[in-house]
Amino acid sequence: MDDLQLFKDRFAISDLLARYTLTIDNNDARGWASLFTPDGRFERGNIMIRGREKLERYATIHSKLGSWHITSSPLYSISKDGQSASGKAATLQVIATRSGYRIGAVGEYRDKFVKIDNNWLIECRRGEEVKLPEDPEFPILNADPDAGKIIQKLLDAWDDLGEPIPEPPNK
């Protein structure tokens, strides 16, 4: 892959990441789901939401939260053949509540992208929230009373739409 193509691909991935944030924050559930491959996955813990139909249903629930995402520090590597990429970015979710703005989640996205018909799509996006160092099992997403009630709607959506991530086969 030449330098110009690498630049174009990096720009296209940056555009994909911007569309991901802007579609979910502007209540475009179908547009958000379309950024994934047809069998794309959004993962959290040992659960995944797979396929555009379920992803769109998740985004519809998400659109009712009144939240905004700030994603930064993206660092991605593109494969030598230019057909896949992987990497990570930091993310912050802000939620509007009657008590003011609250932080809903802070964490990291770990991503796998593929290029299909010359378009970059999300094959897998894994969200990992920051844990309390002294108590990693503490339910930090529900800790704030105002934000916790809102975040619980997303956690319920994960329960309703998610399925277990299969264990990798033993080698």
C-alpha positions in Angstrom: 0.0 0.0 0.0 1.4 3.4 -1.0 1.5 6.4 1.3 -1.4 8.2 -0.5 -3.7 5.1 0.0 -2.6 4.9 3.6 -3.6 8.5 4.1 -6.9 8.0 2.3 -7.7 5.0 4.5 -6.8 6.7 7.7 -9.0 9.6 6.8 -11.9 7.3 5.9 -11.5 5.5 9.3 -11.5 8.9 11.0 -14.7 9.8 9.1 -16.2 6.5 10.2 -15.5 7.2 13.8 -17.0 10.6 13.6 -20.1 9.3 11.9 -20.4 6.6 14.7 -20.5 9.3 17.4 -22.7 11.8 15.5 -25.3 9.3 14.4 -25.8 7.8 17.9 -25.9 11.3 19.4 -28.3 12.7 16.8 -30.8 9.8 17.2 -30.1 8.2 13.8 -30.3 4.5 14.9 -30.5 3.2 11.3 -27.5 5.3 10.2 -25.5 4.1 13.3 -26.2 0.5 12.6 -25.3 0.9 9.0 -21.7 1.7 10.1 -21.3 -2.0 11.1 -20.9 -4.9 8.8 -24.2 -6.9 8.3 -23.0 -9.3 11.1 -21.1 -6.6 13.0 -20.7 -6.8 16.7 -20.8 -4.4 19.6 -19.3 -6.1 22.7 -19.2 -5.4 26.4 -17.9 -7.9 28.9 -18.8 -11.4 27.8 -21.9 -10.2 25.8 -22.3 -9.0 22.2 -25.1 -7.3 20.3 -24.7 -8.8 16.8 -26.2 -7.8 13.4 -27.6 -4.6 12.1 -31.2 -5.3 13.2 -30.3 -5.7 16.9 -27.8 -2.9 16.7 -30.5 -0.6 15.4 -32.8 -1.6 18.2 -30.0 -0.9 20.7 -29.4 2.5 19.1 -33.1 3.3 19.3 -33.1 2.7 23.0 -29.8 4.7 23.3 -31.3 7.7 21.5 -33.8 8.2 24.3 -31.1 8.8 26.9 -30.1 12.4 26.1 -26.4 11.6 26.0 -23.4 12.8 24.1 -20.2 11.0 23.3 -16.7 12.4 23.2 -14.2 10.0 21.6 -10.5 10.9 21.4 -7.0 9.7 21.0 -7.7 7.2 18.2 -4.8 5.0 17.3 -5.4 2.5 14.5 -3.2 0.3 12.4 -4.1 -0.7 8.9 -3.2 -4.1 7.5 -0.6 -4.4 4.8 -3.2 -5.4 2.2 -5.3 -2.3 3.2 -8.5 -4.4 3.8 -8.7 -4.4 7.6 -7.6 -2.2 10.5 -7.6 -2.4 14.3 -6.9 -0.2 17.2 -8.5 1.8 20.1 -9.7 5.1 21.2 -10.7 6.7 24.6 -14.4 7.6 25.1 -16.5 9.7 27.5 -20.3 9.6 27.6 -22.1 12.7 29.1 -25.7 12.4 30.1 -28.2 15.3 30.6 -30.1 15.0 33.8 -32.4 17.3 35.8 -29.4 17.7 38.2 -27.2 18.8 35.3 -24.7 17.0 33.2 -23.4 13.7 34.5 -20.7 11.4 33.3 -22.4 8.2 32.2 -19.3 6.2 31.3 -15.5 6.6 30.7 -13.6 3.9 28.9 -12.0 2.6 25.8 -13.2 1.3 22.5 -11.2 -1.6 20.9 -12.1 -1.9 17.3 -11.8 -4.1 14.3 -12.6 -2.6 10.9 -12.9 -4.1 7.4 -13.1 -2.5 4.0 -16.0 -3.8 1.9 -16.6 -2.4 -1.6 -14.0 0.3 -0.8 -15.9 1.4 2.3 -14.7 1.0 5.9 -17.1 -0.6 8.3 -17.0 -1.7 11.9 -16.7 -5.5 12.2 -16.4 -5.4 16.0 -16.4 -2.5 18.6 -15.7 -3.5 22.1 -16.4 -1.1 24.9 -14.5 -1.4 28.2 -15.4 1.0 31.0 -12.8 2.2 33.4 -13.0 0.2 36.7 -12.3 1.3 40.2 -8.6 0.2 40.8 -9.3 -0.8 44.4 -12.6 -2.6 43.6 -12.8 -3.7 39.9 -16.2 -5.4 40.5 -17.9 -2.3 41.9 -20.9 -1.4 39.6 -19.5 2.0 38.6 -22.0 2.6 35.8 -24.8 2.7 38.3 -23.0 4.5 41.1 -24.3 8.0 40.4 -28.1 8.1 41.3 -29.1 10.3 38.4 -26.9 8.9 35.7 -27.3 5.3 37.0 -31.1 5.3 36.3 -30.4 6.3 32.8 -27.5 4.0 32.2 -29.6 1.1 33.6 -31.8 1.4 30.4 -28.7 0.6 28.4 -27.7 -2.3 30.6 -31.2 -3.7 30.2 -30.9 -3.4 26.5 -27.7 -5.4 26.6 -29.5 -8.1 28.6 -32.4 -8.1 26.1 -30.5 -7.9 22.8 -27.1 -9.4 23.8 -25.9 -12.9 23.4 -22.8 -14.6 25.0 -19.6 -14.2 23.1 -18.5 -17.7 22.2 -15.3 -19.1 23.8 -12.5 -19.3 21.2 -11.8 -22.9 20.2 -8.8 -24.5 22.0 -5.7 -24.7 19.9 
